[in-house]
Amino acid sequence: MDKKPRIIFMGTPAFAVASLSALLAAEMNVVAVVTAPDKPAGRGMQMQESAVKKYALANQLLVLQPEKLKSTEFLKAIQDLQPDLQIVVAFRMLPEIIWSLPPMGTLNVHGSLLPQYRGAAPINWAIINGEKETGVTTFQLQHAIDTGAILLQDTIAIGDNMTAGELHDTMMEVGAQLLIKTVRGLIDNSIKAIPQATNIDEKLLKHAPKLFTKNGEINWEDEVQQIHNLVRGLAPFPSAITKIDGKVVKLFSTYPLQEKATEPLGTFVTDGKTFAKIACSNGYLGLNDIQWEGKKRMPIVDFLRGYRKG
């Protein structure tokens, strides 16, 4: 392709801003940005703009905020823009009439090494499952979610204590750079899309479904490493939760202690000054950073200064 393709970018949260910013820095021709409608949030329920909308407006980009992606008005707006390529990063599921429109197709940036961890929460589930490595994939959209032909991939190491929040921030930057490499490869025809296998054994695939509150409820019969992985895989949001002294507690930072627990499972053990731990099936889970019901998030030593056993 001789000229720069006309690109429509679709995304909503801060994660997508990094990719949009990278496109502009690379002097790509972004003709419009599609993002979620403004919605009320906060105590005052004031209308809030998405992170992508705020960035797009600050950079004088055309912004579209369709309520319904299948509406004739939205379809006409996209057709009138005559995109050569559409890019989707952390956005809603698109109808075929939209994603099939550009001649260069619609590509997505996904936070895993596909076909592993298809779904809404790949960053969280990779850590929850104790993976040592994950990555980012750019791929072409098709009917089934996260099953399109793969364009490029890049790997990311997962540290033993890395949280979902930390992996999110790393992946945000890695994904943005992979996106630029992908777009350039599509422009000069140096990338060959590789279809994902259709005969994959489902037993070999790990999935990344949407997270719910119940996913964060700690079972103290589990092994300490498994619980530690759950905590860091849900930190800082939606967070792992348990009950201590009858109160709901959110755990944000922990460490596994491989020593035999002498107390009943789930028992909160502390010297009242410098440390706290909770008994589980094969050891204790040490606590670094927690949020007790009715209190703010704080380091465990700060919490213990005012703690009195209920």
RAZIFEN-V193766 format. One record per pair of residues at least 24 apart in sequence whose ideal C-beta (glycine too) atoms are under 10 Angstrom apart, sorted by sequence separation. I is the first residue (numbers start at 1). J is the second residue. If there is no record, write none. Layout:
{{I & J} {I & J}}
This chain:
{{4 & 28} {5 & 29} {6 & 30} {7 & 31} {8 & 32} {9 & 33} {10 & 34} {11 & 35} {12 & 36} {32 & 56} {33 & 57} {69 & 93} {70 & 94} {71 & 95} {74 & 98} {78 & 102} {111 & 135} {112 & 136} {113 & 137} {114 & 138} {115 & 139} {122 & 146} {133 & 157} {134 & 158} {154 & 178} {216 & 240} {217 & 241} {218 & 242} {227 & 251} {230 & 254} {231 & 255} {242 & 266} {244 & 268} {254 & 278} {256 & 280} {258 & 282} {259 & 283} {260 & 284} {261 & 285} {276 & 300} {4 & 29} {6 & 31} {7 & 32} {8 & 33} {9 & 34} {10 & 35} {11 & 36} {12 & 37} {69 & 94} {70 & 95} {110 & 135} {111 & 136} {112 & 137} {114 & 139} {120 & 145} {132 & 157} {133 & 158} {153 & 178} {213 & 238} {215 & 240} {216 & 241} {217 & 242} {218 & 243} {228 & 253} {229 & 254} {231 & 256} {243 & 268} {257 & 282} {258 & 283} {259 & 284} {275 & 300} {276 & 301} {3 & 29} {4 & 30} {5 & 31} {6 & 32} {7 & 33} {8 & 34} {9 & 35} {10 & 36} {30 & 56} {33 & 59} {66 & 92} {69 & 95} {70 & 96} {75 & 101} {110 & 136} {111 & 137} {118 & 144} {119 & 145} {120 & 146} {131 & 157} {132 & 158} {152 & 178} {211 & 237} {212 & 238} {213 & 239} {215 & 241} {216 & 242} {217 & 243} {228 & 254} {242 & 268} {244 & 270} {256 & 282} {257 & 283} {258 & 284} {274 & 300} {275 & 301} {38 & 65} {68 & 95} {70 & 97} {109 & 136} {110 & 137} {118 & 145} {119 & 146} {131 & 158} {132 & 159} {151 & 178} {152 & 179} {154 & 181} {211 & 238} {214 & 241} {227 & 254} {228 & 255} {229 & 256} {251 & 278} {256 & 283} {257 & 284} {274 & 301} {276 & 303} {33 & 61} {34 & 62} {35 & 63} {37 & 65} {69 & 97} {70 & 98} {109 & 137} {110 & 138} {118 & 146} {130 & 158} {132 & 160} {151 & 179} {213 & 241} {228 & 256} {256 & 284} {257 & 285} {273 & 301} {276 & 304} {30 & 59} {32 & 61} {33 & 62} {34 & 63} {35 & 64} {36 & 65} {37 & 66} {69 & 98} {108 & 137} {109 & 138} {110 & 139} {117 & 146} {118 & 147} {152 & 181} {153 & 182} {227 & 256} {228 & 257} {249 & 278} {255 & 284} {256 & 285} {257 & 286} {275 & 304} {31 & 61} {32 & 62} {33 & 63} {34 & 64} {35 & 65} {36 & 66} {37 & 67} {69 & 99} {90 & 120} {108 & 138} {109 & 139} {116 & 146} {126 & 156} {130 & 160} {151 & 181} {152 & 182} {224 & 254} {226 & 256} {254 & 284} {255 & 285} {256 & 286} {270 & 300} {274 & 304} {20 & 51} {24 & 55} {30 & 61} {31 & 62} {32 & 63} {33 & 64} {34 & 65} {35 & 66} {36 & 67} {107 & 138} {108 & 139} {115 & 146} {127 & 158} {151 & 182} {218 & 249} {224 & 255} {225 & 256} {254 & 285} {255 & 286} {273 & 304} {276 & 307} {20 & 52} {24 & 56} {30 & 62} {32 & 64} {33 & 65} {34 & 66} {66 & 98} {107 & 139} {108 & 140} {114 & 146} {115 & 147} {126 & 158} {127 & 159} {151 & 183} {224 & 256} {244 & 276} {254 & 286} {255 & 287} {272 & 304} {273 & 305} {17 & 50} {19 & 52} {107 & 140} {108 & 141} {114 & 147} {123 & 156} {134 & 167} {152 & 185} {218 & 251} {223 & 256} {224 & 257} {225 & 258} {253 & 286} {254 & 287} {255 & 288} {270 & 303} {271 & 304} {272 & 305} {16 & 50} {17 & 51} {21 & 55} {106 & 140} {107 & 141} {112 & 146} {114 & 148} {136 & 170} {151 & 185} {152 & 186} {216 & 250} {224 & 258} {244 & 278} {251 & 285} {253 & 287} {254 & 288} {270 & 304} {273 & 307} {16 & 51} {17 & 52} {20 & 55} {24 & 59} {34 & 69} {105 & 140} {106 & 141} {110 & 145} {114 & 149} {115 & 150} {123 & 158} {127 & 162} {136 & 171} {151 & 186} {216 & 251} {223 & 258} {224 & 259} {252 & 287} {253 & 288} {254 & 289} {272 & 307} {14 & 50} {15 & 51} {16 & 52} {17 & 53} {20 & 56} {104 & 140} {105 & 141} {106 & 142} {110 & 146} {114 & 150} {126 & 162} {127 & 163} {128 & 164} {131 & 167} {134 & 170} {135 & 171} {136 & 172} {242 & 278} {251 & 287} {252 & 288} {253 & 289} {254 & 290} {272 & 308} {13 & 50} {14 & 51} {15 & 52} {17 & 54} {18 & 55} {24 & 61} {52 & 89} {105 & 142} {108 & 145} {113 & 150} {127 & 164} {134 & 171} {136 & 173} {138 & 175} {224 & 261} {251 & 288} {252 & 289} {253 & 290} {270 & 307} {272 & 309} {12 & 50} {13 & 51} {14 & 52} {17 & 55} {21 & 59} {52 & 90} {108 & 146} {110 & 148} {126 & 164} {136 & 174} {137 & 175} {249 & 287} {251 & 289} {252 & 290} {11 & 50} {12 & 51} {13 & 52} {16 & 55} {17 & 56} {20 & 59} {51 & 90} {52 & 91} {114 & 153} {124 & 163} {125 & 164} {127 & 166} {135 & 174} {136 & 175} {152 & 191} {250 & 289} {251 & 290} {252 & 291} {268 & 307} {270 & 309} {11 & 51} {12 & 52} {14 & 54} {34 & 74} {108 & 148} {110 & 150} {113 & 153} {123 & 163} {124 & 164} {127 & 167} {135 & 175} {136 & 176} {138 & 178} {151 & 191} {250 & 290} {251 & 291} {11 & 52} {12 & 53} {14 & 55} {20 & 61} {99 & 140} {100 & 141} {107 & 148} {112 & 153} {113 & 154} {123 & 164} {126 & 167} {136 & 177} {137 & 178} {138 & 179} {150 & 191} {151 & 192} {152 & 193} {153 & 194} {220 & 261} {249 & 290} {250 & 291} {268 & 309} {10 & 52} {11 & 53} {99 & 141} {100 & 142} {106 & 148} {107 & 149} {109 & 151} {113 & 155} {123 & 165} {136 & 178} {150 & 192} {151 & 193} {152 & 194} {249 & 291} {250 & 292} {268 & 310} {9 & 52} {34 & 77} {98 & 141} {99 & 142} {100 & 143} {105 & 148} {108 & 151} {109 & 152} {110 & 153} {113 & 156} {121 & 164} {123 & 166} {124 & 167} {135 & 178} {136 & 179} {138 & 181} {139 & 182} {149 & 192} {150 & 193} {151 & 194} {222 & 265} {242 & 285} {244 & 287} {248 & 291} {249 & 292} {250 & 293} {11 & 55} {34 & 78} {99 & 143} {105 & 149} {107 & 151} {112 & 156} {123 & 167} {124 & 168} {138 & 182} {149 & 193} {150 & 194} {220 & 264} {221 & 265} {248 & 292} {249 & 293} {253 & 297} {11 & 56} {32 & 77} {96 & 141} {107 & 152} {111 & 156} {122 & 167} {123 & 168} {126 & 171} {137 & 182} {138 & 183} {148 & 193} {149 & 194} {150 & 195} {220 & 265} {221 & 266} {240 & 285} {247 & 292} {248 & 293} {252 & 297} {32 & 78} {96 & 142} {105 & 151} {140 & 186} {149 & 195} {150 & 196} {219 & 265} {220 & 266} {244 & 290} {247 & 293} {248 & 294} {249 & 295} {252 & 298} {253 & 299} {254 & 300} {9 & 56} {34 & 81} {94 & 141} {96 & 143} {123 & 170} {138 & 185} {148 & 195} {149 & 196} {164 & 211} {219 & 266} {220 & 267} {245 & 292} {246 & 293} {247 & 294} {250 & 297} {252 & 299} {253 & 300} {32 & 80} {93 & 141} {123 & 171} {138 & 186} {147 & 195} {148 & 196} {218 & 266} {242 & 290} {244 & 292} {245 & 293} {247 & 295} {32 & 81} {89 & 138} {99 & 148} {122 & 171} {123 & 172} {147 & 196} {244 & 293} {31 & 81} {146 & 196} {147 & 197} {241 & 291} {243 & 293} {31 & 82} {32 & 83} {87 & 138} {147 & 198} {227 & 278} {239 & 290} {9 & 61} {31 & 83} {34 & 86} {93 & 145} {144 & 196} {228 & 280} {239 & 291} {241 & 293} {12 & 65} {30 & 83} {31 & 84} {88 & 141} {138 & 191} {140 & 193} {142 & 195} {147 & 200} {224 & 277} {227 & 280} {236 & 289} {8 & 62} {10 & 64} {29 & 83} {32 & 86} {33 & 87} {34 & 88} {139 & 193} {142 & 196} {224 & 278} {226 & 280} {227 & 281} {231 & 285} {235 & 289} {249 & 303} {29 & 84} {36 & 91} {86 & 141} {138 & 193} {139 & 194} {140 & 195} {224 & 279} {225 & 280} {226 & 281} {228 & 283} {230 & 285} {236 & 291} {8 & 64} {29 & 85} {35 & 91} {36 & 92} {111 & 167} {139 & 195} {224 & 280} {226 & 282} {227 & 283} {231 & 287} {28 & 85} {30 & 87} {34 & 91} {35 & 92} {111 & 168} {139 & 196} {223 & 280} {224 & 281} {225 & 282} {228 & 285} {231 & 288} {34 & 92} {220 & 278} {222 & 280} {223 & 281} {224 & 282} {225 & 283} {227 & 285} {228 & 286} {231 & 289} {239 & 297} {10 & 69} {28 & 87} {112 & 171} {137 & 196} {220 & 279} {221 & 280} {222 & 281} {223 & 282} {224 & 283} {231 & 290} {34 & 94} {111 & 171} {218 & 278} {220 & 280} {221 & 281} {222 & 282} {223 & 283} {224 & 284} {225 & 285} {110 & 171} {111 & 172} {146 & 207} {219 & 280} {220 & 281} {224 & 285} {236 & 297} {109 & 171} {146 & 208} {218 & 280} {219 & 281} {224 & 286} {245 & 307} {109 & 172} {111 & 174} {222 & 285} {244 & 307} {245 & 308} {247 & 310} {23 & 87} {34 & 98} {111 & 175} {245 & 309} {246 & 310} {109 & 174} {110 & 175} {160 & 225} {167 & 232} {220 & 285} {244 & 309} {245 & 310} {23 & 89} {109 & 175} {166 & 232} {167 & 233} {244 & 310} {20 & 87} {109 & 176} {161 & 228} {164 & 231} {165 & 232} {218 & 285} {19 & 87} {160 & 228} {163 & 231} {164 & 232} {168 & 236} {8 & 77} {19 & 88} {20 & 89} {109 & 178} {160 & 229} {163 & 232} {164 & 233} {165 & 234} {166 & 235} {168 & 237} {8 & 78} {19 & 89} {109 & 179} {162 & 232} {163 & 233} {164 & 234} {165 & 235} {166 & 236} {16 & 87} {18 & 89} {19 & 90} {108 & 179} {158 & 229} {161 & 232} {162 & 233} {163 & 234} {164 & 235} {165 & 236} {16 & 88} {17 & 89} {107 & 179} {160 & 232} {163 & 235} {164 & 236} {165 & 237} {8 & 81} {16 & 89} {17 & 90} {109 & 182} {159 & 232} {162 & 235} {163 & 236} {164 & 237} {7 & 81} {8 & 82} {9 & 83} {15 & 89} {16 & 90} {158 & 232} {164 & 238} {6 & 81} {8 & 83} {15 & 90} {16 & 91} {107 & 182} {131 & 206} {158 & 233} {164 & 239} {6 & 82} {7 & 83} {8 & 84} {9 & 85} {10 & 86} {11 & 87} {13 & 89} {14 & 90} {107 & 183} {6 & 83} {7 & 84} {8 & 85} {9 & 86} {10 & 87} {11 & 88} {12 & 89} {13 & 90} {129 & 206} {5 & 83} {6 & 84} {7 & 85} {8 & 86} {9 & 87} {10 & 88} {11 & 89} {12 & 90} {13 & 91} {118 & 196} {5 & 84} {6 & 85} {7 & 86} {8 & 87} {9 & 88} {10 & 89} {11 & 90} {12 & 91} {104 & 183} {107 & 186} {129 & 208} {4 & 84} {5 & 85} {6 & 86} {7 & 87} {8 & 88} {9 & 89} {10 & 90} {11 & 91} {12 & 92} {126 & 206} {128 & 208} {3 & 84} {4 & 85} {5 & 86} {10 & 91} {11 & 92} {105 & 186} {115 & 196} {125 & 206} {9 & 91} {10 & 92} {90 & 172} {104 & 186} {114 & 196} {115 & 197} {125 & 207} {126 & 208} {1 & 84} {89 & 172} {104 & 187} {125 & 208} {128 & 211} {1 & 85} {10 & 94} {116 & 200} {122 & 206} {124 & 208} {125 & 209} {90 & 175} {115 & 200} {122 & 207} {123 & 208} {124 & 209} {89 & 175} {107 & 193} {121 & 207} {122 & 208} {124 & 210} {125 & 211} {89 & 176} {118 & 205} {119 & 206} {120 & 207} {121 & 208} {124 & 211} {128 & 215} {165 & 252} {10 & 98} {105 & 193} {116 & 204} {117 & 205} {118 & 206} {119 & 207} {120 & 208} {121 & 209} {128 & 216} {10 & 99} {115 & 204} {116 & 205} {117 & 206} {118 & 207} {119 & 208} {120 & 209} {121 & 210} {163 & 252} {8 & 98} {19 & 109} {89 & 179} {115 & 205} {116 & 206} {117 & 207} {118 & 208} {119 & 209} {120 & 210} {121 & 211} {125 & 215} {163 & 253} {18 & 109} {114 & 205} {115 & 206} {116 & 207} {117 & 208} {118 & 209} {119 & 210} {120 & 211} {124 & 215} {87 & 179} {116 & 208} {117 & 209} {119 & 211} {124 & 216} {161 & 253} {8 & 101} {16 & 109} {161 & 254} {8 & 102} {15 & 109} {112 & 206} {121 & 215} {161 & 255} {7 & 102} {87 & 182} {130 & 225} {160 & 255} {161 & 256} {6 & 102} {10 & 106} {15 & 111} {87 & 183} {112 & 208} {130 & 226} {160 & 256} {5 & 102} {7 & 104} {111 & 208} {129 & 226} {5 & 103} {6 & 104} {8 & 106} {10 & 108} {11 & 109} {85 & 183} {110 & 208} {128 & 226} {130 & 228} {131 & 229} {5 & 104} {130 & 229} {129 & 229} {130 & 230} {85 & 186} {128 & 229} {129 & 230} {1 & 103} {84 & 186} {85 & 187} {127 & 229} {128 & 230} {130 & 232} {131 & 233} {1 & 104} {84 & 187} {126 & 229} {127 & 230} {128 & 231} {130 & 233} {127 & 231} {128 & 232} {129 & 233} {127 & 232} {128 & 233} {124 & 230} {127 & 233} {128 & 234} {126 & 233} {127 & 234} {15 & 123} {124 & 232} {125 & 233} {127 & 235} {124 & 233} {123 & 233} {124 & 234} {124 & 235} {121 & 233} {128 & 240} {121 & 234} {124 & 237} {124 & 238} {121 & 238} {161 & 288} {26 & 176} {18 & 169} {22 & 173} {25 & 176} {26 & 177} {28 & 179} {28 & 180} {15 & 168} {18 & 171} {19 & 172} {22 & 175} {23 & 176} {26 & 179} {14 & 168} {15 & 169} {18 & 172} {19 & 173} {22 & 176} {26 & 180} {13 & 168} {14 & 169} {17 & 172} {18 & 173} {21 & 176} {22 & 177} {25 & 180} {26 & 181} {28 & 183} {15 & 171} {16 & 172} {18 & 174} {19 & 175} {20 & 176} {22 & 178} {23 & 179} {28 & 184} {15 & 172} {18 & 175} {19 & 176} {22 & 179} {23 & 180} {26 & 183} {14 & 172} {18 & 176} {19 & 177} {22 & 180} {26 & 184} {13 & 172} {16 & 175} {17 & 176} {18 & 177} {19 & 178} {20 & 179} {22 & 181} {28 & 187} {15 & 175} {16 & 176} {19 & 179} {23 & 183} {15 & 176} {18 & 179} {19 & 180} {22 & 183} {9 & 179} {7 & 183} {5 & 183} {4 & 183} {5 & 186} {5 & 187} {4 & 187} {3 & 187} {1 & 186} {2 & 187} {1 & 187} {1 & 188} {1 & 189}}
